[in-house]
């Protein structure tokens, strides 16, 4: 099938035939000249100067919530791109976002070891301590909760990026920590399948982890070496999981038995890498592809890529019957991070490196 590139028209900054970008003016960002690359080597992102991370859609108010990790704020963004900004605790580093079964918005506060439930006005309605409280330890130990997901039973699940663990906060606010077998796994993303299992991407472990209802962990090796799995989401029927490989250049399906099929996404450059992925309401898969920003010199165009729903029935590695379309972002050096299906068949995504969010509408 054809691999079509939809090019940006000369509509001015932040505009394309399909994509509109909206700049976020995070409080404190204009005065902050430092590079926000995390100090640890297990970052899910390359070096960057922005800090616009996760995005979720809140149907209660028909708005989006976006995390500005380095700025200790959340943004509340309308579908027209108008933003208000809401402070989180100082030095808390808000990151992962999720909507629970009651419609509540939750965020991970990575630097202080907590999850916070956010009221509709952007204030913190509840805060849950998820630090490890170890007998005779001088202080609680922060696992650095990064990604956030919701189980089929309504429990919140987080990835403990620092402690090589995942954790569960049940609806009674009981906290359970579960160690991953692979040392140095760096769990990043969390999502549930329809049968109640929770699935996690291991960025540096190069594995996908699965936790069942009893808390037992099974890890599955990814065929592509050093692929750096990032986002993981359920298939439209919830029976399998799909994940993106930042360095491997693949999207992949993992079935309930752990078998993995990989599909190579056509890359526009040898420097192109993948970020988030999401299914739309029709079953098409969307994935972000951007050029890893060089320390200096020229870069290239970044794209949102759509793989037709025929992918769901494709054999391992075979994209011959799958239409693939590329939609060029108006900006470069975006460091794309997360992507979701919004209302009315819109696609929304974050551009971490330049503090923007994008909206893609097919007309």
N, C-alpha and C positions, 0 to 999 in steps of 0.2 A: 504494500500500500504506500501511497505517497506520504512523505514527511513534509508538511507545508509550513512555511514561515510566514506569519502575519506581521508585516512590518509597521513601524510607527509612522504615522502621518505627521506633517509639520504643523501641528495644532498648538504649539507653544509648550512651555515647561509643564510637566506633570500631566500631559494629555497624550493619548494615542487613540486609534480607532476603537480600541476595546478597553484599554486600561487607563484609569485615572489615579494619580498618586496624590496623597494628602500629607503635608508636612506636619509633624507633631512638634510643638514648641515646649518641650519638657522644662519645668522649672529647674533652674540651675544648670541646664545644659549649655546655655549661651556663655556661662562663665567658666565652664570646665574645659580646659584645653588638653587634658591628659588623654592618653590612649586607654580605652576601657578593656583591652584584652585581659582576660583573667590570668592571675599569676600562675595557676596550676597548669600543667601540660595536658590536662584531660578536658580542656574546653571543647564544647561542641561547635565552636565557631573559630575562624581565623582571626587575625588581628583586625580591629575595627575601631572607629571613632564614635559610633552611635551605641544606643542601648535599648532599642525597641524590639522586644522579644516576643511574648506569646499574645495570642488573640483568641477571644471566644465571642460568640453571639449570644446576647441575652434577650430572649423573646418577650420577657415580661415588659420591657421598656422599648423594645425594638432598637437596641443600641449594641455597640461592641465595647468590650473591655480589653485593654492593651496594657501589658506590663512594661514599665521603664526601669529596668533593674538597677542600673547605676545611679538613677535619680531618685530612688525610693518613692516612686509615685505610680499610680495607675491612671490611665486615661480612659475617660468615658466618651465614646465617639459615636456620633449620629451617622446615619446612612448617607448623609450629605457631607461627611468629613469634618463636621464641627466638633471640637474636642474641649472637654473640661478636665481638670487635673486634680487628683485626690491623693494627699500625702499618706504614706505608710510610715511605720516607725523608722526613725533615723538609722541608717546603716543596716536596714533589714534585707535589702536586695530582693524585692518581689520578682518572682519569675513565673512558675507554672500556674496556669489558669484552668478551671473546669467548672461546669455547671452540674450541681447534684440533682437527684431525682425530684427534689422539691422546688427546683428552679433557683436555688441559691448559688451565688458566685463565690468560689473559693480561690485563694492564691497561696502559693508557697512563699514563705519569707526565709529565703535560703540562708542568710547570714545569722539569723537568730534562732533557727531551728523550730519553726512554728508554721502552722497553717492558719489562715484567717478567712472568716466568712465576711463577705462584703455586703453592706446594706445598699439599697438602691440609690442612696445619696452619696455613695462612695466612701463612707466611713466604715470602720471595722466594727461589726456587730458581735463578733465572737473570735477568740484566738485560742488555738489548741497547741499546747507545748508537745512537741514530738521528739525532744532531746532524749538521749539515753541517760538515765539516772542510775549510775553504777555505785554500788556500796563501796565506801572508803575512797571513792574518786574525789579529787579536789573540787571538781565542778561538773555539772552536766556536760555530756559530750554531744555536740551538734553534728548530725549526719549530713547536713546541708541538703535539705529537701529541694529537689530540682524540678523534675516532671511531676505532673499530677493527673490522675485518672479516677474514674468512678466505676465501681464494681456493679454488677447486676443486682446485688443486694442493697445498694445505696452507700456502701462503705467508700471512703476516700483512700486512694492508694498513692504513695509518693515514692520517688526514687532517691535513695540516700547516696548521693554522688561521692561523698567523702568516705563513707563507711562500707562501701561495697555491699550495700543492702537495699532492700525495698521495705516499705512499711505500710501498715493498714491502720486507719482510724475508723472504727465501726460507728454505727449510728448512735451508740451510747457514749462515744468519745473515748473508748478504750483503745490504747495504742499498742500495736504489735510490730516488732522488727524481725525481719527474716533475712539471714545472711545468704548471699549468693556463693555458690561453690567456687567459681572462678575468681582468683585473686586479681585485683586490678581491673575489674570488669567495667567500671564507670557506667552504671545504669543511668539512662537519660530520659526515656519516654515510657509512659504507662498507658495501657488501654485494655478494655475487656472484650472478650468474645461472648457470643450469645449463650454459651453453656456455662457461664459464670467464672471461667478461668481468667486470670490476669496475665498479660503479656508485657514484656519489657525489652527494650533494646539495650545491648551492652556495647557501648561505643568503642572501648579499647579491648574488651574481651572477645569481640567479633563473634558474638553469639546472641541468640534470642532466648530469653528466659521465660518460663511459664510457671505460674503458681496456681495450684488447684485449691479447692475449697478447704482442704485439710491443712493448707500451708506448706505442702511439699513442693519443692522446686525441681524442675527439669530444665536443663539447658540444651540448646541445639546449635551445633556448629554451622556457620554460614559457609557455603562452598567457596566464595571469593575471599581470598586472604586479605586481611587488613582493610576490610571494606568500610569500616566506621558506620555501622547502622545508626540512623537518627530517629526519624519518626516512625511510629507503628500505629496502624488503624485497622478496625475490622472491615471485612468485605461487606457489601451491601446486605447480604443475607446473614452476616454475623458468624458464619461457620468457619471462615479462615481469616488470617491476618495478613496485611500487606505492610511492607516497610521499605524505606528508602536507604540507599547506601551512599553516604557522602563521597567517599573516595572510590568506591567500587563502580559508581556510575550505573547502578542497577536499581530497578524496583523489583521487589520479590514477594512471592506468596509463601506463607508457611501454613500448612494444614494442621489439623488437630493432632496428628501423629508425629508432627515435627518434620515432615518432608518439606523441602524448600525448592521452589522453582524460581529462577532468576531471569530477568528480562533486561537487556542492555538498552538504556535510553540513549538515542543518538545525541552525542555531545557536539556543541557548536565550536568547541575549542579544546585543546589538550589541557587547558587550565580550568575547564568547567567542572563544577562539582554540583551535587544534588543537595537539597535541603528537605523541607517538609513535603507531605503529600496528603491528599484528601480525595474522597469520592464525592461526586455531585449526586443530585437526586435521580439522575438517569443512569447511574452506574459507571460513568466515565471517571477515569483516574487523572487527577491533576498533580503535577510535581514541579517544584521550583528548581531551576537550573541557573547558576550564576558563575561568573568568572571570579576565582579566588583573587582578591585584590593584591597586586604586587606591592612591594615596599615603595617602589617608585616606577615611573614610566607609564606607558599606555596600558589600558585594560580593554575590555570588550563589552558586547551587549549581553544583558541578562534576560532570561525568558521564563514565562510560565508555560509549561508543556502539558498538553491534554492527550491522553491515550484513550482511544475509544473503548467502550464497554466490552467490545469483542475480546479485550485482554482477559476478561474473567474466565473465558473458555479456552484460552490459548494453551498450547502445549509448552513445556519447559523451553524457554529461550526463543520461541517462535513468534515473531511479530509481523509475519507476512500478511496476515489478515486484519491487522490492527492499524487503523488510521491514526496518525500522530500529527498534531498541530502545535506550532510554536507561536506564542504571543509575546512580542518584545516589550520589555519594560521601557518607559520613557527615559529612566535614569540608568546610569552605570554605577559600579562599585556599591551595589545595593546590599550585599551580604544578606540575601533572602534567608528567612528563618522559619516562619510558620505559615500555613495556608489552611483555610477552612471553606466549606460551602456555606454561604449566607442565605438569606431569604430571597425569594423570587429568582432562583437560579444564578444569583450573583456569586462570584468567587472573591474572597478577601484574603489578603496576605500582609505579612510584615517585611519591611526592608530594614533590618537591624542596623546595618552599617551607616545609613544616612538618615535615620530617624523619620521614616515615612511608613505609611501603610498604603496598600493599593487595593483598588476595586476593579474587577474585570467583569464586564457585561457584554454578552454576545447579542448583537442586534442585526 
